[in-house]
């Protein structure tokens, strides 16, 4: 079973009151997992858990500085709880729980980037949750062109399954 815990940590995410952020986050996490080689984990007996925190630039800036030594906000941060090479072995876990990790989005940066791309804010946030989930699964676009290509292909496939535009098209 796949569980996504969503925390609306900033009121900036409630400016679109009709957005069901919990459902949006859960579907993005599920889509990313489904297109990955680890998709079967969602149907395993284990409880696979991801936390999504919808925060603001100040929070993400502080975390980015503390954990990545980058003194600026960014759109999304991912904090894996499991080494990528150990994910498969966790499917046979005795405790039945796989905590993949945490994803944190920065409201102001996401809103600005969504506007620049001509995307609805909720669509762009969903894309970034897909992106963050792939990071939790061990994909890293900063490890070279081959890794970036693999991650982008999975990201595009997950976005397509959600009815979102291809984030890497033109």
C-alpha atoms as a printed R data frame, in Angstrom:
    type eleno elety resid chain resno       x      y       z
1   ATOM     1    CA   UNK     A     1   0.000  0.000   0.000
2   ATOM     2    CA   UNK     A     2   1.188  3.496  -0.828
3   ATOM     3    CA   UNK     A     3   0.606  6.269   1.702
4   ATOM     4    CA   UNK     A     4   1.292  9.940   1.038
5   ATOM     5    CA   UNK     A     5   1.151 12.330   3.968
6   ATOM     6    CA   UNK     A     6   0.623 15.943   2.883
7   ATOM     7    CA   UNK     A     7   1.378 18.925   5.105
8   ATOM     8    CA   UNK     A     8   0.111 22.358   4.046
9   ATOM     9    CA   UNK     A     9   2.804 24.220   5.964
10  ATOM    10    CA   UNK     A    10   2.285 27.591   4.277
11  ATOM    11    CA   UNK     A    11  -0.932 29.517   3.712
12  ATOM    12    CA   UNK     A    12   0.460 30.470   0.290
13  ATOM    13    CA   UNK     A    13  -0.693 27.062  -0.990
14  ATOM    14    CA   UNK     A    14  -4.313 27.770  -0.030
15  ATOM    15    CA   UNK     A    15  -4.762 30.652  -2.483
16  ATOM    16    CA   UNK     A    16  -6.511 28.171  -4.783
17  ATOM    17    CA   UNK     A    17  -9.067 26.783  -2.316
18  ATOM    18    CA   UNK     A    18 -10.519 24.261  -4.776
19  ATOM    19    CA   UNK     A    19  -7.212 22.402  -5.056
20  ATOM    20    CA   UNK     A    20  -7.241 19.105  -3.200
21  ATOM    21    CA   UNK     A    21  -3.532 19.039  -2.396
22  ATOM    22    CA   UNK     A    22  -3.703 15.690  -0.606
23  ATOM    23    CA   UNK     A    23  -5.152 13.926  -3.650
24  ATOM    24    CA   UNK     A    24  -2.866 15.806  -6.037
25  ATOM    25    CA   UNK     A    25   0.247 14.830  -4.052
26  ATOM    26    CA   UNK     A    26  -0.829 11.208  -3.645
27  ATOM    27    CA   UNK     A    27  -1.519 10.804  -7.363
28  ATOM    28    CA   UNK     A    28   1.848 12.376  -8.276
29  ATOM    29    CA   UNK     A    29   3.749 10.061  -5.927
30  ATOM    30    CA   UNK     A    30   1.826  7.041  -7.239
31  ATOM    31    CA   UNK     A    31   2.481  8.022 -10.872
32  ATOM    32    CA   UNK     A    32   6.226  8.405 -10.286
33  ATOM    33    CA   UNK     A    33   6.431  5.083  -8.465
34  ATOM    34    CA   UNK     A    34   4.378  3.340 -11.168
35  ATOM    35    CA   UNK     A    35   6.738  4.315 -14.009
36  ATOM    36    CA   UNK     A    36   9.841  3.325 -12.068
37  ATOM    37    CA   UNK     A    37  11.315 -0.162 -11.740
38  ATOM    38    CA   UNK     A    38   9.980 -0.094  -8.158
39  ATOM    39    CA   UNK     A    39   6.311  0.239  -9.138
40  ATOM    40    CA   UNK     A    40   5.440 -3.140  -7.665
41  ATOM    41    CA   UNK     A    41   6.137 -1.790  -4.164
42  ATOM    42    CA   UNK     A    42   2.790  0.009  -4.195
43  ATOM    43    CA   UNK     A    43   1.066 -3.374  -4.471
44  ATOM    44    CA   UNK     A    44   3.297 -5.215  -2.024
45  ATOM    45    CA   UNK     A    45   2.274 -6.037   1.512
46  ATOM    46    CA   UNK     A    46   4.503 -3.256   2.811
47  ATOM    47    CA   UNK     A    47   3.260  0.231   3.610
48  ATOM    48    CA   UNK     A    48   5.300  2.543   1.363
49  ATOM    49    CA   UNK     A    49   5.217  6.066   2.752
50  ATOM    50    CA   UNK     A    50   6.167  9.470   1.322
51  ATOM    51    CA   UNK     A    51   5.764 12.811   3.055
52  ATOM    52    CA   UNK     A    52   5.003 15.934   0.998
53  ATOM    53    CA   UNK     A    53   5.375 19.327   2.676
54  ATOM    54    CA   UNK     A    54   3.973 22.353   0.864
55  ATOM    55    CA   UNK     A    55   6.023 25.133   2.376
56  ATOM    56    CA   UNK     A    56   7.491 28.483   1.390
57  ATOM    57    CA   UNK     A    57  10.719 29.944   0.059
58  ATOM    58    CA   UNK     A    58  12.074 30.827   3.507
59  ATOM    59    CA   UNK     A    59  11.746 27.249   4.783
60  ATOM    60    CA   UNK     A    60  13.200 25.716   1.613
61  ATOM    61    CA   UNK     A    61  15.997 28.310   1.552
62  ATOM    62    CA   UNK     A    62  17.008 27.350   5.091
63  ATOM    63    CA   UNK     A    63  16.928 23.622   4.292
64  ATOM    64    CA   UNK     A    64  18.829 24.129   1.042
65  ATOM    65    CA   UNK     A    65  21.533 26.077   2.880
66  ATOM    66    CA   UNK     A    66  21.738 23.558   5.735
67  ATOM    67    CA   UNK     A    67  21.742 20.328   3.727
68  ATOM    68    CA   UNK     A    68  23.027 21.295   0.272
69  ATOM    69    CA   UNK     A    69  25.178 24.338   1.097
70  ATOM    70    CA   UNK     A    70  23.205 26.399  -1.434
71  ATOM    71    CA   UNK     A    71  22.173 29.768  -0.020
72  ATOM    72    CA   UNK     A    72  18.962 30.227  -1.988
73  ATOM    73    CA   UNK     A    73  15.491 28.780  -2.263
74  ATOM    74    CA   UNK     A    74  14.745 26.155  -4.885
75  ATOM    75    CA   UNK     A    75  11.471 24.744  -6.175
76  ATOM    76    CA   UNK     A    76  11.662 21.274  -4.596
77  ATOM    77    CA   UNK     A    77  13.900 19.387  -2.195
78  ATOM    78    CA   UNK     A    78  13.902 15.646  -1.607
79  ATOM    79    CA   UNK     A    79  15.258 13.883   1.438
80  ATOM    80    CA   UNK     A    80  15.509 10.119   0.845
81  ATOM    81    CA   UNK     A    81  15.224  7.872   3.891
82  ATOM    82    CA   UNK     A    82  16.477  4.779   2.040
83  ATOM    83    CA   UNK     A    83  19.593  4.278  -0.041
84  ATOM    84    CA   UNK     A    84  18.546  3.622  -3.622
85  ATOM    85    CA   UNK     A    85  20.389  0.294  -3.766
86  ATOM    86    CA   UNK     A    86  18.458 -0.960  -0.726
87  ATOM    87    CA   UNK     A    87  14.920 -0.153  -1.918
88  ATOM    88    CA   UNK     A    88  14.330 -3.576  -3.458
89  ATOM    89    CA   UNK     A    89  15.433 -5.436  -0.348
90  ATOM    90    CA   UNK     A    90  12.906 -3.477   1.722
91  ATOM    91    CA   UNK     A    91  10.013 -5.128  -0.108
92  ATOM    92    CA   UNK     A    92  10.730 -8.145   2.082
93  ATOM    93    CA   UNK     A    93  10.908 -6.084   5.268
94  ATOM    94    CA   UNK     A    94   9.651 -7.771   8.432
95  ATOM    95    CA   UNK     A    95   8.158 -4.585   9.852
96  ATOM    96    CA   UNK     A    96   6.071 -3.977   6.719
97  ATOM    97    CA   UNK     A    97   6.983 -0.314   6.409
98  ATOM    98    CA   UNK     A    98   9.109  1.462   3.811
99  ATOM    99    CA   UNK     A    99   9.678  5.152   4.525
100 ATOM   100    CA   UNK     A   100  10.922  6.485   1.182
101 ATOM   101    CA   UNK     A   101  11.426 10.052   2.386
102 ATOM   102    CA   UNK     A   102  10.292 13.655   2.354
103 ATOM   103    CA   UNK     A   103   9.559 16.114  -0.449
104 ATOM   104    CA   UNK     A   104   9.332 19.853   0.243
105 ATOM   105    CA   UNK     A   105   8.056 22.488  -2.209
106 ATOM   106    CA   UNK     A   106   8.563 26.251  -1.986
107 ATOM   107    CA   UNK     A   107   5.365 28.166  -2.795
108 ATOM   108    CA   UNK     A   108   6.800 31.412  -4.141
109 ATOM   109    CA   UNK     A   109   9.396 29.737  -6.359
110 ATOM   110    CA   UNK     A   110   6.872 27.209  -7.661
111 ATOM   111    CA   UNK     A   111   4.306 29.915  -8.415
112 ATOM   112    CA   UNK     A   112   6.865 32.056 -10.250
113 ATOM   113    CA   UNK     A   113   8.213 29.127 -12.291
114 ATOM   114    CA   UNK     A   114   4.708 27.889 -13.145
115 ATOM   115    CA   UNK     A   115   3.811 31.349 -14.472
116 ATOM   116    CA   UNK     A   116   7.043 31.496 -16.506
117 ATOM   117    CA   UNK     A   117   6.181 28.117 -18.085
118 ATOM   118    CA   UNK     A   118   2.501 28.959 -18.575
119 ATOM   119    CA   UNK     A   119   1.405 26.069 -16.327
120 ATOM   120    CA   UNK     A   120  -1.316 26.102 -13.694
121 ATOM   121    CA   UNK     A   121   0.314 26.209 -10.269
122 ATOM   122    CA   UNK     A   122  -1.302 22.929  -9.220
123 ATOM   123    CA   UNK     A   123  -0.062 21.171 -12.386
124 ATOM   124    CA   UNK     A   124   3.460 22.461 -11.890
125 ATOM   125    CA   UNK     A   125   3.435 21.428  -8.225
126 ATOM   126    CA   UNK     A   126   2.268 17.958  -9.234
127 ATOM   127    CA   UNK     A   127   5.134 17.736 -11.743
128 ATOM   128    CA   UNK     A   128   7.602 18.743  -9.014
129 ATOM   129    CA   UNK     A   129   6.215 16.072  -6.674
130 ATOM   130    CA   UNK     A   130   6.817 13.512  -9.444
131 ATOM   131    CA   UNK     A   131  10.352 14.903  -9.785
132 ATOM   132    CA   UNK     A   132  10.926 14.742  -6.032
133 ATOM   133    CA   UNK     A   133   9.610 11.189  -5.808
134 ATOM   134    CA   UNK     A   134  12.047 10.059  -8.492
135 ATOM   135    CA   UNK     A   135  14.844 11.576  -6.398
136 ATOM   136    CA   UNK     A   136  13.610  9.514  -3.431
137 ATOM   137    CA   UNK     A   137  13.925  6.436  -5.666
138 ATOM   138    CA   UNK     A   138  17.573  7.204  -6.399
139 ATOM   139    CA   UNK     A   139  17.375  9.119  -9.675
140 ATOM   140    CA   UNK     A   140  19.619 12.164  -9.926
141 ATOM   141    CA   UNK     A   141  19.790 14.437 -12.959
142 ATOM   142    CA   UNK     A   142  22.992 15.997 -11.625
143 ATOM   143    CA   UNK     A   143  24.989 12.751 -11.995
144 ATOM   144    CA   UNK     A   144  25.517 13.114 -15.730
145 ATOM   145    CA   UNK     A   145  23.625 13.111 -19.001
146 ATOM   146    CA   UNK     A   146  22.735  9.409 -18.919
147 ATOM   147    CA   UNK     A   147  21.127  9.670 -15.473
148 ATOM   148    CA   UNK     A   148  19.393 12.912 -16.452
149 ATOM   149    CA   UNK     A   149  17.971 11.263 -19.593
150 ATOM   150    CA   UNK     A   150  16.631  8.303 -17.581
151 ATOM   151    CA   UNK     A   151  15.070 10.548 -14.974
152 ATOM   152    CA   UNK     A   152  13.532 12.896 -17.561
153 ATOM   153    CA   UNK     A   153  12.006  9.963 -19.483
154 ATOM   154    CA   UNK     A   154  10.377  8.605 -16.313
155 ATOM   155    CA   UNK     A   155   9.250 12.082 -15.313
156 ATOM   156    CA   UNK     A   156   7.675 12.694 -18.731
157 ATOM   157    CA   UNK     A   157   5.892  9.317 -18.606
158 ATOM   158    CA   UNK     A   158   4.544  9.971 -15.104
159 ATOM   159    CA   UNK     A   159   3.362 13.462 -16.093
160 ATOM   160    CA   UNK     A   160   1.642 12.041 -19.181
161 ATOM   161    CA   UNK     A   161  -0.189  9.498 -17.000
162 ATOM   162    CA   UNK     A   162  -1.460 12.423 -14.910
163 ATOM   163    CA   UNK     A   163  -2.616 14.364 -17.976
164 ATOM   164    CA   UNK     A   164   0.145 16.951 -17.552
165 ATOM   165    CA   UNK     A   165   2.259 18.398 -20.353
166 ATOM   166    CA   UNK     A   166   5.732 17.000 -20.967
167 ATOM   167    CA   UNK     A   167   7.991 19.107 -18.727
168 ATOM   168    CA   UNK     A   168  10.896 18.659 -21.154
169 ATOM   169    CA   UNK     A   169   9.123 19.302 -24.460
170 ATOM   170    CA   UNK     A   170  10.454 22.226 -26.487
